[in-house]
Structures are given as structure tokens and as C-alpha cells.
Amino acid sequence: MFSGPGVAEHAFHVAARPAVLRLRARLDELGENGNVLVVGGNLTAIEAATEVAEATTSAAARIR
């Protein structure tokens, strides 16, 4: 996995169901000013970005 400041606390992968459920719970916690950053340029990253956008249609988070 990746390393660097903040990765352990703020990064999520989508390779397994438990990790996706953890990400979903975190998305639910985001407030009006929440931001989501999807890192990656492959099809999985594109799909993750679109799924996050769809999951946050209540404008609780903005995708940048």
C-alpha cells in the first residue's frame, strides 16, 4: 500500500468488502464541507470516483 503523512488515517482502498464498508461509513460522516480525493488513473479509480459521486448525491461531500 502507499505511505506518507496522513495515509494511515485518511486513505481507503476498495479492494475488499470490509474496506469498502469502512469507506462508506466515512463518507456518511462527512459534513457539508467534506472533500473526497480519488487517487489513481486506472479504470478502478474512475469507477470509484463515479461511485463516490453517486453515493454523496445529498451534497454532503464534493468530489474535486
C-alpha positions as CSV (number, residue, x, y, z in Angstrom):
1,M,0.0,0.0,0.0
2,F,1.0,3.6,0.0
3,S,2.8,5.5,2.7
4,G,3.2,9.1,3.7
5,P,1.8,11.6,6.2
6,G,-1.9,11.1,6.8
7,V,-2.3,7.9,4.7
8,A,-3.0,5.6,7.6
9,E,-5.6,7.9,8.9
10,H,-7.3,9.1,5.7
11,A,-6.7,6.7,2.9
12,F,-9.1,3.9,1.9
13,H,-8.7,1.2,-0.7
14,V,-11.5,-0.5,-2.5
15,A,-10.0,-4.0,-2.9
16,A,-12.2,-5.8,-0.4
17,R,-15.7,-5.6,1.1
18,P,-14.6,-4.7,4.6
19,A,-12.5,-1.8,3.3
20,V,-15.4,-0.6,1.1
21,L,-17.7,-0.7,4.1
22,R,-15.2,1.4,6.1
23,L,-15.1,3.9,3.3
24,R,-18.9,4.0,3.2
25,A,-19.0,4.7,6.9
26,R,-16.5,7.6,6.5
27,L,-18.4,9.1,3.6
28,D,-21.5,9.1,5.8
29,E,-19.6,11.1,8.4
30,L,-18.6,13.9,6.0
31,G,-20.3,17.2,6.7
32,E,-21.2,20.0,4.3
33,N,-17.6,20.9,3.7
34,G,-16.3,17.3,3.2
35,N,-13.9,16.6,0.4
36,V,-13.0,13.4,-1.3
37,L,-9.9,12.8,-3.3
38,V,-9.6,9.8,-5.6
39,V,-6.0,8.9,-6.5
40,G,-5.3,6.8,-9.5
41,G,-5.8,6.9,-13.2
42,N,-6.9,3.4,-14.0
43,L,-10.5,2.1,-14.5
44,T,-10.8,1.2,-10.8
45,A,-10.1,4.8,-9.8
46,I,-12.6,6.2,-12.4
47,E,-15.2,3.7,-11.2
48,A,-14.5,4.6,-7.6
49,A,-14.9,8.3,-8.3
50,T,-18.2,7.8,-10.0
51,E,-19.5,5.6,-7.2
52,V,-18.5,8.1,-4.6
53,A,-20.2,10.9,-6.5
54,E,-23.3,8.8,-6.7
55,A,-23.2,7.9,-3.0
56,T,-22.9,11.5,-2.0
57,T,-25.8,13.0,-4.0
58,S,-27.1,14.8,-1.0
59,A,-24.2,17.3,-1.4
60,A,-22.7,16.1,1.9
61,A,-19.4,15.8,0.1
62,R,-17.9,17.4,-3.0
63,I,-15.7,15.5,-5.4
64,R,-12.7,17.5,-6.6
